[in-house]
Amino acid sequence: MEYKSIPDMIRQQASRYQNRDAMRYFNTAGAIESKSWNKMTEEFTRLSQVLLEQGFSVSDNIGIFSQNRPEWTITDLAILNIRAVVVPFFATASREQCKYIIDETGMQMLFAGDQQQLDIALWLLDNTATLKTVIVYNDTLTLADPRCISYSKYTSGKMCAPALLDAQQQQATVADLATIIYTSGTTGEPKGVMLSHDNFLYSFSIHDERLDLTDKDVSMTFLPLSHIFERTWTLLIFYNGCTNFYLQNPKEVIQSLPKAQPTLMCTVPRFFEKTYDGIQDEYHRWSATKRTIFRWAIAKGNQRIDYKKNNKPLPFIINLQYKIADRLVLKKLRQIFGGNMRSMPCSGASLPIHLLRFFSATGVFINYGYGATETTASVSCFKTDRYEFESCGSIMPGIEVKLGAEDEIMVRGRTVFSGYYKKPDATAESLTDGWYHTGDEGAFTANGNLVMRDRLKDLMKTSIGKYVSPQKIETLLNQEPLFEQVVVFGDNRKYITALIIPVMERMVALAQKWEIKFSDHKNLLQHEKIRAHVLQRIETLQSELANYEKIREFTLLSEPFSIESNTLTSTLKTRRRAIEMQYATIIAGMYHPHQTTGELI
């Protein structure tokens, strides 16, 4: 079916599903409430008319700065419905990050979630040139500033005539700009990825070919809606007539899954890392007999998967053994995900094969894939009946992928963005004849599946899918007179860490001032008072960084990096990969890996 816009798609689905649940969520008392397709459409249409009455229209940039909640999507659809442009902010973004985006987009209105976002929004009202109004979703907050209005009050305000909105919608085309999503640049300067309605609608159509979604499915909206992955997936769920269950606090996901009982949920590798660690903790408290049964059941699950992923029929004896394993163990493991989970798309960072195999063995399909904001999410993903754990799946229908210089993954197709907002040089660097240069090194398997090997761009991506510029953090910390060299890490890891070479003369001076006794420099750097002082300096310097950019652990090194040790180039730049290899044990220690004794599961 052809659609003129994303809201047009929603309206046509609403005419079909009417009073069925489109949205579910937990209310303040923890009970489940819902909104029907008709109610959702009515609410975003009303907000559209209020926005038009207030003078907002085509190509105006309007921000959403909130945790996940139904109002997020309703606002998203309302803004798109008047042919304006949605600019999302991560709910944890710092005020400086928000200021940069508001200043560049000339934003006049921002929708904010809770107190944390309101506090930053109040600062932004006074420290940006264009922001005039903040609409606050949480109606319980005190709004002393007249520039801040509660969502309920704003949406009950004066609406434009229906004919004005109809005329606006009649002029809508799929080429209209839908959103500007900001991602980090290699120097720390964010870049706004421009995506049209056509980018999204074409993405929905090719996912519909690849995936087996039905209008009976319920998806938990767990990852931030400000991220391309969850936003595209959420709208895809509506494209297929499914129900979205909105989770406002992602930290409550494990407790919420048994209550919501979704059949689908987008995830990132970090989710599986934490869940696996929890299972391991339990495993090592069990008796030897119970552990033996558990390992046998996982082995049978893996045997089944080896047939399933190659689209081969399951032999009778293996099928029988799997059913026994499922009854004894695997079904209970699936209860962690609510009991009804059948598919969990996963992307955003590298997912270790042992985790992919383990959770697949439990009977939940982990649909691992590769994509980017610039490609409206998926470039490749697993097929339900054929996949390779060593890859990121097969290329999506209608999308072209080739390898360029240095085996760089290059993508072309209708999901590829039009450019970076107000950054023609960055656009020209990333787009050539319609080909998007991803900055990732890749390869193809013998079966034609895509493998992402490494990052050619010097950007880190944590295991929760957040891009981080190491240069930005290192430049910030190198302002500290006590630090001579700083190298940060965090690619495909849980959080950011740092190796710091201090200026030893200054450290010795501090030791003398505080009357610290030490045998050598290494001993001095391990002293609790020295470490506490360094931590205090780090926390002060990174106070304006987003939480996911902040250094969580650090190690002080007594020996500097050098050309001789191959940790510095001839121009005295740090060799990040060489340092990571030479200090692998120390770096691993900063992530407190789960220590196991006896068998590994």
N, C-alpha and C positions, 0 to 999 in steps of 0.2 A: 504494500500500500504506500502511496506517495503522500508525504506530508510537507506543508509549507514551512513549518517551524516546529520546535520542540513543544511549545504550548498547543499547537494544532494537533500534534500527536496525542497529547494528554486529553484534549477535548474529545477526540474521536474514540479513545479508549473509554472515557467516562460515559459516553453515550451507550457503550456496549455493556459496561460492568455496573454502572449506576450506584446501587446501594451496597455493593460488595466492599469489603475493606480494602482501601488503598494504602492506608497508613496505620500502624499500631505503635504504641509507646507506653512507657510507665508514667503515671501521673505522680504528683508529689507524695502521695500516700503509698506508692509502690504497686498500685493496681494497674492492670492493663486497660488502656482505652484505645479507641480507634476513630479514624475518619474514613468515611466512604469516598468513593470516586466522585460522587456528586458534591459532597461537602468540600473536598479538597479543591475541586474546580471552582466552586462558588467562592471559596476564600481567596484563591489567587486572582480570580477575576475582580473581586471587590478591591483588593490591594492595587491591582492594575489601574482601576478607575480613580482611586485616591491619588496615586502617583501622577497620573495624567492631569488631574485637577490641580495638583501642586506644581505643574509646569515641567515635569520630567518627561522626556520623550526620546526619540531616535538617537542612538549613539551616546547618550549620557552614561557615564561610568558610575555605578552605584555599588558600594561595598557590603559584604556580609562577613562579620567578625564574631563567630560564635561556635560553640560546640554543636554537635549533631542534635537536631530536634526537628519535628515536622515543620515548624515555622521557617527553618532554613530553606527547605525545598519549596515551600509555598512562596517565599520571597524570591527565590531563584526564578520560579516560573512566572511570577508577576512581573519581574523586571524584563524578562525575555518577551513577555506578552505585549509590552509596549515598545518593543524593538530597541530597548536600551541594553546596556552591557553589564554583566555581572563580574565583579572583581572580588574574589574570595580571599580571606585572610585566615591563616592558621589561628586557632583559638589561643595558642600559646605564643604568638608572635610578640616581639618586643615593640615598644613604642617607636623606636628608631626605624625598625623595619616597616611598620605601618606608615610612618611619616613619609618615607621614601616613596612608597606606592601611591599614597594620596597626593603627594606633590607632583609626581609624574603623570598621574591620570587626571588631575584636576577635579578630583572627586568632591561632590558637595554633600552627599548623604551616605551615612554608614549605619547598617543594622548591627547592633551589638547584643551579645548573649547575656552574660551574668556580670557579677561585680568586677571580676578581673578585667573583662573587656571594657566595662563602663569606665573604670578608673583610667585606663589607657586612652579611651575615647575622649574623656574630659581634657586630658593633656593635649590630645591632637586638635581639639577645637580651638585651643589657644596657641598652638604652635605650628599650624599649617595655614596656608593662604586661602584655601578654597573650602574646607569642610565647614558646613554651616549647621547641619542637623544630625542628631543621633537618635535612632529608634531602638528602644531597649525591649528585648523579648521578655525578660523576667519582670513580670508585673509587680512583684513584691519589693523591688528595690526602690529606695528613696531617690527621687529625681529633683534635686534642688535647682539645677541649672535649667532655665527655660528653653535652652537649645536641645535638651534631651526630652523625648516624649515616649511614653510607654507604647508598646506595640498595639495593645488592645484599644487605646485611645486613638492612635493614628489610624488604625484600620476601620474605626467607626466614624471617621471624619467624612467630610463632603466628598462625593464622588462626581466624576465627569459624566456627561450624558452617555448612555450606552452606544449611541451612534458614533461618537468620537472614537471610542475604543474599537468598534467594528471597522471604521475607516482605517485605523492604524493597522489592524490585523490584515485587512485586505491588501495592504501594500507590502506585507512581510514576504521575504524570499529566503530560500535556504542559504543564500550568500551573505545574509546579515551576520555581522559580528555578534557572537553570543557571549563570549567571556574573554577575559584577560587573566591568565593564571601565572603568578610570579614564581620563578625558580631562581636558585642562586647561580651566580656566574663565578668564573674561576678567580676573579679578584674580589669576590664578595658582593659585587654590585648585582642586585636582582635583575632579571630579564622577564618582561611580560609576554607570555606566549599567547598569541591571538588565535582563537578557534571559532569557527563559524557554526551555524546551525547544521550545515551540510556535513561538517566534520563529525559531529555527534550522530546525526541520523544515519550516515553511511556506516559509522562504527556499529550502531545498533543492528543494522541489517546484516552485516557480515558475522557479528556475534550470534545472531539468530540462526545463521547457517551452521555455525560451528558447535554451538551449545544445545543442550536438550532441556531448556527451560519450559515450564508450563504455567498456566495461570493458577495452578494449585500451589505453586511454590511460595514460601515466605523467606525473605532474606533479612538477615540482621545487618543494619547499617552501623557498623562498628568503627571502621577507619574514618579519619576526618573527611567530611564532605568538601573541605577546601582543597583536597588532593584529587588529581585527575582520576585516579583509580576508583575511589568510592563514588565520586560524583557521576562518572560515566556509568558505573555499574548500577547505581541507584536509578538513574533514568532508563537504563536498559531493562531493569526490573519492571518499570511501568510500561515500557514498550511491549513487554511480553504479558502484561495483565496480571503480574504477580503482586504480592503485598510486601511493603517495606516496613520493617520493625526498627524504629529509631532508638539507638542507645546513646544517651547523653554523656554518660561517664564511661569511657573505654576501660577503666580499671575494674569495672564491675562486670566485665564480659562473661567470665566463668560462672559467676553466681546467676547471671541473667539468662544464660542459654537454656537451662532446664525449664525456666518459666516461659520464655518466648517460644522455645522449640522450633527454631528455624530449620529450613531444609538447605539453605544456602548462606554463605557468609564470606565476603572478601577478607583476606588475611595478608599479613606480611610474615617473613621468616621468623621474626622475633617472637611472634605469637606461638609458633611451634617450638621454638627454643625453650621458652618458659614452661610451656605445658609438658614438654619432654623431661625437663629438669624435675618438675613436680612428680611425674610418674617414676622417675629414677629414685627419688627420695623414698617414695613408698616401697618400691621394689626391694631396696636394701634393708627394709625392716621386716620383710616377709621371711617365712621359713624356707628351708632349702627345697622342700617339696613344692611349695607354691611357686617359687621362682622357676623350677623346672617346668611346671605346667604352663606358666606364662611364656617362657621362651619357646616351648613347643607350639603354642597357639600362634605366636608371632611368626614362627617359621612356616606354619601352614598358611597363614595369611599371605606371606611373601610368595609361596609356591603358587597360590591362586593368582596373585598379581602378575607373575611372570607369564601366565597364559593370557590373562585379560589384556595386558598392555600390548600384546602381539596379536590380538583378535583371534585367539585360538580357543577351541572348545575345551572345557575343563574335564579331564579324565574322571571317571566315576569314583575311584578310590580317593583322589585328591579332593573332589567335591564333598565326599562323605566326611573326610577328616576335617575339612574346613568348617563344615556345619557343626561338628562337635566343638572345634576350637572357638567358633563364634558363640556358641551357647555358653561355654565355660568362661571365656575371657573377652573376646573381641567386642561382643555386644555391650559388655560393661564399660569398656574403654570408650565406646561411642557415646555413652551417657554423659561423658565429660562435655560433649558438644550439644547436649540437649536431647539426644536420642533419635532425632529425625534427620540429622545432617546427612546429606548425600553428596554434596559437592562444595569444595572450598577453593575458589580461585585464589592464587597466591602469586605475588609479584613484588617489585620494589627493591629487591636485593637478592643476593645469592642465597639459595636454600640448599644446605648440605644434603647430599644424596642419602645419607643414613637416616636423616629425619624424614625425607620424602618417602623413602621405602617403609619406614616404621609406621607412619600414620596412614599410608596407603594400605598397609597390611591389615589395619583395623577395620577396613571396609568403607572408609570415607575417601572419595575421589579428590585428591589434591591436584587441582588444575593449575599447574605451574606455567608461567608465561614470562614474556619479555615485552617491554614497552616503554613509553616516555610521555611526558606531558605534550611534547611537540608532535606526537603521533596519535593523540586522543586515546592514550592508554595502549591497548594490545597491538603488538606487531606480530607476535607468535604466541601460541599456547598449545597445551596438549589437546588431542582429540580424545573423546571419551573412550574410544575403542582401540586406539593405537598411539603409543607414545614411548619415548625413551627417557629414562630418569636422568641420563647424562646430558640432556638438552633442555632448551626452553620451549620445546614443542615445534609444531609445523607453522609455516607462515599463514597468516589469516587470509581468507579468500579476498581477491581483488587488490592485495597489497604486494608490491614488488620489493625485494630485498637483494642487495648485492654487496660484495666486499670491495672496498676501495683501497687506496694506498694504506699500507701498514695493516691490512685486513680490517679496516674500519667498516663497521656495519652502516650501510646506507639504505634509506627507506624512501619509497615513493608511493603515492596513492592518495585517495580522497580523504584520508584521515590525517594527512600531514598538514601542519599549521601553515598560515600565510606569512608569518614573520614575527619578530619581536617588536613590541610596541615602542615606537619612537627610537628604535635602535637599528637604523639601516645598515650600519657596518657589521653588527653582530648577525643580522639577517643574511647579508651577503656571504658571510663566512660560513654559515650553517646550511644555507640552501643554494644548490646549484642545479639549474634545469629541473627543478621540482624534487630533486633528491635531497633528503635531510641527512646531514652528516652527524651521526649520533655521538661520535667521540668514543665509542666502545669498540674494542677489538673482538672480532667474532670468527666463526667458522661454521661449516655445515657438516653434519654427519653423513655417512654413506646413504642414509634414508632421506636425506634432504632436510633434516630438522636443524634448527638454529641453535648454536652454542655461543654464549657470551663469555669470552675468556678474561678480559681485563678492561680497564678504563684507560683510554688514551688521553682523555682530558684529566687534568689534575684536580678532580672533584671527588670527594668522598661521599659515600651514601651509607648511612647507618642501617642496621638490620631492621629498623622500624620504617625505613624508606625515606628518611629525611636527607636531602642534599646539604653538605657542609663544605665550605671553602677552607681548606687548611691554611692557605696563605693569609686569609683574613684573621684567623685566630693567632697564627704565629706572629704576624705584624703587630697585632694588639699586645701580645705578651712581651714582645721584644722591646716595648717601651719601658719595661721595668729595668732599672739600673742594675739590679741583682742578677739579671739573666743575660747570658752571653749568646746562647743558641737555644732555640725551641723547635721541636718537631712534634707535630700532633698526628694521632692515628685514630681510626674509627671506621674505615671502609668495611662494610659488611659486618660490623661489630655493634654491640649493644649501646655503646656510648663513646664519648671522646676521651682519649688519654694523651699524655704528653711525656716526652723525654726532654729534660731540661738540663742544659750545661750552665751552671751558675758562674758568676765572676768570683773566683775563689778568694781573691784578696778581700773582697767585700764581705764574704762569708766568714773569713777568719777575723775580720774586724768586728763583726757582730758577736762572734764567739768570745772575743776578748772583752767586749763591752758587757756581755751577760755572764762572764766568768764561766764559760763552758769549757770543760776539759775534754780533749780528744787526742787519739793516738795518731790519726792520719786524716787526710781529707775525706776519704770514704766514710770513716767513722763519724766525722763531724756532720756530714750530710744526712746521716741517719738519726741525728739527735732530734727528739720530739719537739724541742723549742724552735729549732731551725725549720723543721717541716711545717710547724704550725704557722710560723711567720710567712713562709712561702705560700702556703694555702691562703692566708689572709690577703696577700698581694694578688694572687690569681683571682680570688673572688671579687676583689675591688675592680680589677681591670676588665673582667668579663661581665660586669653587672648589667650591661645593656644588651648582652647576647640573648638569643632565645635559649630556652632550657636545653634543647637538643644540641646546641652548638657549644655548650659549656663543658669544660674539662672536668671530669669526675674523679680521675686518679692521675697521679704524676709520679715520676721517678727522677731523682736528682743524680746525675752522673758526674763523677770526679774527673774523667778523662774526656777532653773535647773531641768533637768530630774533626777529621783532618783529611787532606788530600791523600796522605800516605795510607790511611786505613780505608780508602775508597768511599768514605762517607761524605766527602765534599768534592765538588767538581773543581776543575782548574780555575774557575771564576768564583770559587768559594760558595757555591750554592749547595744546599744539602741534597744528597742522593737518598730520597725517601725509601725507595725499595731496598737499597743496599743496607740502610740503617735498620729497616724492618727485619731483614734477614739476620743481620749480625746481633740484633738485640731481641730476637724472637722470644726467648724464654722470659726476659724481663717484661716485654709487652704483654705476653700471655698471662703473666702473673698479675697484671693490673686489671684483668677481666675476671679474676676469681673463678676459674673454670671449675665445674662440678668434679669433685674428686671421687672416684669410684674405687672400690676394692672388690676383688673377686671378679665375677662375670660382668661383661658389658651387655646391655640389652640393645 
